[in-house]
Amino acid sequence: MDNRSNERRQHKRHKLTCPITLFGRGGQVLVKADTADLSHGGAYVTVDHESVKDAKNVNVAFSIPDTGPDHQMEGFAANATVLRQDYCENNELIGLALQFTQHMHLPIEA
């Protein structure tokens, strides 16, 4: 009997809503949204379909709440590949599975 999981992710996902901005390769803002989940290897975000039409690679900037006493936001930036697009709500919204091109050390462990 094979007990291996079908899970292919290398990093645990954390249900974390934080602000994220997606930029085109030319630096233009494509869309501002919130993450649905986040890991050291990527993020999942739901955005308006038209804002990311045919995007394959994006730059992202996002902030994570700091656990320190002042509760400031800590900012991060990364290049990411769009692995998958999931259409929802009459094809107006789209979920994007983003994979960071470099593994990140984020303060998200629970």
NUMARFI-447404 format. One record per residue (C-alpha): x, y, z. Coordinates in pm, 1 decimal, always signed. Layout:
N
+----------+----------+----------+
!       xx !       yy !       zz !
+----------+----------+----------+
!        X !        Y !        Z !
...
+----------+----------+----------+
% end
This chain:
110
+----------+----------+----------+
!       xx !       yy !       zz !
+----------+----------+----------+
!     +0.0 !     +0.0 !     +0.0 !
!   +136.2 !   +340.7 !    -99.5 !
!    +91.1 !   +604.7 !   +174.2 !
!   +241.9 !   +894.2 !    -19.8 !
!    +27.5 !  +1203.4 !    -56.6 !
!    -69.5 !  +1347.0 !   -394.6 !
!    +47.0 !  +1684.6 !   -261.2 !
!   +315.7 !  +1824.7 !   -491.5 !
!   +380.0 !  +2147.2 !   -302.7 !
!   +719.4 !  +2186.0 !   -141.3 !
!   +598.6 !  +2449.0 !   +106.4 !
!   +307.0 !  +2451.8 !   +348.8 !
!    +33.3 !  +2698.0 !   +254.1 !
!    -90.5 !  +2940.5 !   +517.1 !
!   -439.0 !  +3090.5 !   +495.2 !
!   -323.6 !  +3449.6 !   +516.8 !
!   -493.9 !  +3754.7 !   +376.2 !
!   -244.3 !  +4028.7 !   +304.8 !
!   -224.4 !  +4308.6 !    +47.0 !
!    -45.3 !  +4222.0 !   -275.8 !
!    +27.2 !  +4416.5 !   -593.7 !
!    +99.1 !  +4244.2 !   -924.4 !
!   +320.3 !  +4425.0 !  -1174.4 !
!   +377.4 !  +4353.0 !  -1541.1 !
!   +733.7 !  +4295.5 !  -1661.0 !
!   +741.9 !  +4659.6 !  -1773.7 !
!   +673.8 !  +4775.8 !  -1416.8 !
!   +311.6 !  +4877.6 !  -1472.7 !
!    +62.5 !  +4793.3 !  -1196.0 !
!   -166.6 !  +4517.2 !  -1320.8 !
!   -383.1 !  +4483.6 !  -1011.5 !
!   -395.6 !  +4531.4 !   -634.4 !
!   -564.5 !  +4255.1 !   -435.8 !
!   -534.8 !  +4035.9 !   -125.6 !
!   -378.2 !  +3694.0 !   -100.1 !
!   -597.9 !  +3394.9 !    -20.3 !
!   -299.1 !  +3192.2 !    +94.4 !
!    +75.3 !  +3228.9 !   +106.1 !
!   +380.2 !  +3003.9 !   +135.9 !
!   +756.6 !  +3037.2 !   +110.0 !
!   +721.0 !  +2925.4 !   -251.9 !
!   +421.1 !  +3120.2 !   -377.8 !
!    +77.4 !  +3269.2 !   -329.5 !
!   -281.8 !  +3235.9 !   -444.5 !
!   -477.0 !  +3549.5 !   -526.4 !
!   -817.8 !  +3622.1 !   -682.3 !
!   -831.1 !  +3917.5 !   -922.4 !
!  -1036.2 !  +4064.0 !  -1206.2 !
!   -974.9 !  +3857.9 !  -1520.2 !
!   -910.3 !  +4156.7 !  -1745.4 !
!   -631.4 !  +4289.3 !  -1522.7 !
!   -404.2 !  +3988.5 !  -1579.1 !
!   -502.5 !  +3882.4 !  -1927.8 !
!   -241.3 !  +3639.7 !  -2064.0 !
!     +7.8 !  +3712.6 !  -1783.3 !
!   +270.4 !  +3439.0 !  -1756.4 !
!   +528.8 !  +3614.8 !  -1539.4 !
!   +470.4 !  +3896.1 !  -1292.5 !
!   +651.6 !  +4087.1 !  -1023.3 !
!   +474.7 !  +4101.0 !   -688.1 !
!   +499.7 !  +4319.9 !   -380.0 !
!   +317.1 !  +4222.2 !    -63.1 !
!   +309.3 !  +4296.2 !   +307.3 !
!   +277.4 !  +4054.9 !   +598.2 !
!   +173.6 !  +4164.0 !   +947.8 !
!   +477.2 !  +4166.1 !  +1175.9 !
!   +434.6 !  +3969.2 !  +1497.7 !
!   +641.5 !  +4223.1 !  +1691.8 !
!   +496.4 !  +4452.3 !  +1959.6 !
!   +433.3 !  +4741.5 !  +1717.2 !
!   +238.7 !  +4520.7 !  +1468.8 !
!   +386.1 !  +4692.0 !  +1164.3 !
!   +365.6 !  +4540.6 !   +817.3 !
!   +680.7 !  +4384.1 !   +671.9 !
!   +719.7 !  +4426.8 !   +295.5 !
!   +845.0 !  +4169.6 !    +43.9 !
!   +896.7 !  +4162.7 !   -332.9 !
!   +947.7 !  +3874.1 !   -574.0 !
!   +931.4 !  +3762.0 !   -933.1 !
!   +664.3 !  +3498.2 !   -990.8 !
!   +540.1 !  +3261.8 !  -1258.3 !
!   +166.2 !  +3216.8 !  -1311.4 !
!   +126.5 !  +2839.9 !  -1277.8 !
!   -250.9 !  +2821.7 !  -1309.8 !
!   -556.4 !  +3037.8 !  -1370.0 !
!   -886.4 !  +2925.5 !  -1214.1 !
!  -1196.1 !  +3096.8 !  -1351.2 !
!  -1482.0 !  +3171.5 !  -1114.0 !
!  -1793.4 !  +3391.2 !  -1085.2 !
!  -1902.1 !  +3404.6 !  -1449.4 !
!  -1541.5 !  +3423.0 !  -1570.6 !
!  -1507.1 !  +3779.3 !  -1436.0 !
!  -1278.2 !  +3679.7 !  -1150.2 !
!   -978.3 !  +3456.8 !  -1182.9 !
!   -770.5 !  +3280.2 !   -920.0 !
!   -398.9 !  +3287.6 !   -987.4 !
!   -158.1 !  +3029.0 !   -850.4 !
!   +174.3 !  +3212.3 !   -833.5 !
!   +510.5 !  +3043.8 !   -784.5 !
!   +797.7 !  +3263.1 !   -669.9 !
!  +1102.9 !  +3218.8 !   -890.3 !
!  +1319.5 !  +3211.4 !   -575.6 !
!  +1229.8 !  +3048.5 !   -243.6 !
!  +1154.4 !  +3316.5 !    +18.8 !
!  +1201.4 !  +3306.0 !   +394.9 !
!   +875.7 !  +3460.1 !   +515.2 !
!   +768.7 !  +3504.4 !   +878.8 !
!   +454.9 !  +3292.0 !   +836.6 !
!   +513.0 !  +2976.8 !  +1039.4 !
!   +235.6 !  +2907.7 !  +1287.9 !
+----------+----------+----------+
% end
